[in-house]
């Protein structure tokens, strides 16, 4: 096996792992959009806050890891419910830009609150997994990426079951399909909106722990949120399988282009390539690979 | 702006569309002109003049963004990048060709308009959220290109120094000179926007905002007008970038990142979407907010916190208040400061007979 081919394989395997980890964060975005038609420009900040809470619980309270994770999950679930009640419910039926700007405002608030209450320094978030990568021929797979990919797949399976089989999930799909009819059928729409935001909180908390372990916990953790947009646009904003496919495409494209193009342009292709891909996708297939096509009437 | 009329007694379309519906409105504008051309620049010190200059720069940018978002209803999160296009175009022209500032200014505006049209092309197929994300991508792509193409960015640090603008033999190098330089463009921008939105083009924009399919059916060429809105708005943004570059004396991409795009969106939302006055209010508000916070914290923060904590708290407090204000206005007063101003005015219109 030549070195070049080995390099490509390494990039591809890395891309798949990172892509699945992007999927995890994109899931949070998709869940909310699917159920409530609201877009969350603060997804990255959710992840950051979750990471900060868990790291803070480990540091300041000297909590064991499992307790810190429980605290992180609890905080994010509570935060999701609260957010829906205080902010998003008031914006139902308003133009898209209102929700976009409100979540951008929320992102700004979280960026201020996080460092000033939970500590501004970069902290590590140790998980009980080994540091040395597994070596399989030319492949180096860091255990954290493997864990991230596995957790991501578990969540995908879980949400797949939730939306297809469980009573709550079916109610949520009904709401996504047509809010007024769902309301008329006796579904408590507002409760499910809250539930959707709480589920986003859970996904963000797990994302915060895994990405926090990979990148370290500080305000820059929120930058992973910027990768959510290419992922969801490629896959379709309201599609869970779309989040996987989009995540994999973005992960692969950014790793392969970064591997081959970066030496010539001096870095940064990782952050650039997904957006170019996204623009192309928007021009050719704006609703994404699995997205629901919207037909507009006057 | 400040006038009270005693009834709507207009008998012709000309009267309805007049910029100054009553003589008193003309007097009010004249009084404002005296205040801003005469009293303010002579009364302010160097530091406050520089703050005023920042406000004027923001006013131009906010007016431009409001044409696109407020009047045409097309969201753009890429205006910071359009400003950088204008800034780097002007800086390169000034340094490579030594061209005078009016040429650079126009070139910067036109270049930004061209790039704006390219970024706006997806708006023909997509709208709302998708357009917001597409322009966000535009922001990142433009930022990356400027940062990585050394021909544009001038190499390391991606910053280019620019000589101060000259007027005849006079170099505009003090804050007072810049004040008048910028105020001139602010007046042009305000007049331009007010006349644009009451013209055929402006009404087409508003029709597209209210219902674009319906607008198409009554014969408005959506393709043309959406791109025109992007072009005009980006032209304003480009000009903003150029004057900002002349104000700072340096073109640097860090002055035009995503946060700037968000700041300008916040200005027009807090000020009032689809309103010239609102853009001005918003520009004042958002530009002065961090300065006021800093002042207040420096004065009173010491009472509650250690001096070091205060210093750490100021930038965080700024972003928190900024976010909270956006959300507050969106929920409580979606039409922004302009609406509050109108409410106050309407109260006094019938005062003291409030029944």
Boltz contact constraints between the chains, C-beta under 6 A:
constraints:
  - contact:
      token1: [A, 39]
      token2: [B, 129]
      max_distance: 6.0
  - contact:
      token1: [A, 90]
      token2: [B, 331]
      max_distance: 6.0
  - contact:
      token1: [A, 96]
      token2: [B, 128]
      max_distance: 6.0
  - contact:
      token1: [A, 96]
      token2: [B, 129]
      max_distance: 6.0
  - contact:
      token1: [A, 97]
      token2: [B, 75]
      max_distance: 6.0
  - contact:
      token1: [A, 98]
      token2: [B, 330]
      max_distance: 6.0
  - contact:
      token1: [A, 100]
      token2: [B, 132]
      max_distance: 6.0
  - contact:
      token1: [A, 101]
      token2: [B, 269]
      max_distance: 6.0
  - contact:
      token1: [A, 101]
      token2: [B, 326]
      max_distance: 6.0
  - contact:
      token1: [A, 102]
      token2: [B, 327]
      max_distance: 6.0
  - contact:
      token1: [A, 102]
      token2: [B, 330]
      max_distance: 6.0
  - contact:
      token1: [A, 104]
      token2: [B, 262]
      max_distance: 6.0
  - contact:
      token1: [A, 105]
      token2: [B, 323]
      max_distance: 6.0
  - contact:
      token1: [A, 105]
      token2: [B, 326]
      max_distance: 6.0
  - contact:
      token1: [A, 105]
      token2: [B, 327]
      max_distance: 6.0
  - contact:
      token1: [A, 108]
      token2: [B, 319]
      max_distance: 6.0
  - contact:
      token1: [A, 108]
      token2: [B, 322]
      max_distance: 6.0
  - contact:
      token1: [A, 108]
      token2: [B, 323]
      max_distance: 6.0
  - contact:
      token1: [A, 109]
      token2: [B, 320]
      max_distance: 6.0
  - contact:
      token1: [A, 109]
      token2: [B, 323]
      max_distance: 6.0
  - contact:
      token1: [A, 109]
      token2: [B, 324]
      max_distance: 6.0
  - contact:
      token1: [A, 111]
      token2: [B, 319]
      max_distance: 6.0
  - contact:
      token1: [A, 112]
      token2: [B, 316]
      max_distance: 6.0
  - contact:
      token1: [A, 112]
      token2: [B, 319]
      max_distance: 6.0
  - contact:
      token1: [A, 112]
      token2: [B, 320]
      max_distance: 6.0
  - contact:
      token1: [A, 116]
      token2: [B, 316]
      max_distance: 6.0
  - contact:
      token1: [A, 229]
      token2: [B, 133]
      max_distance: 6.0
  - contact:
      token1: [A, 265]
      token2: [B, 148]
      max_distance: 6.0
  - contact:
      token1: [A, 272]
      token2: [B, 144]
      max_distance: 6.0
  - contact:
      token1: [A, 275]
      token2: [B, 137]
      max_distance: 6.0
  - contact:
      token1: [A, 275]
      token2: [B, 140]
      max_distance: 6.0
  - contact:
      token1: [A, 275]
      token2: [B, 141]
      max_distance: 6.0
  - contact:
      token1: [A, 278]
      token2: [B, 137]
      max_distance: 6.0
  - contact:
      token1: [A, 279]
      token2: [B, 137]
      max_distance: 6.0
  - contact:
      token1: [A, 282]
      token2: [B, 122]
      max_distance: 6.0
  - contact:
      token1: [A, 282]
      token2: [B, 134]
      max_distance: 6.0
  - contact:
      token1: [A, 286]
      token2: [B, 125]
      max_distance: 6.0
  - contact:
      token1: [A, 286]
      token2: [B, 126]
      max_distance: 6.0
  - contact:
      token1: [A, 286]
      token2: [B, 130]
      max_distance: 6.0
  - contact:
      token1: [A, 298]
      token2: [B, 213]
      max_distance: 6.0
  - contact:
      token1: [A, 298]
      token2: [B, 214]
      max_distance: 6.0
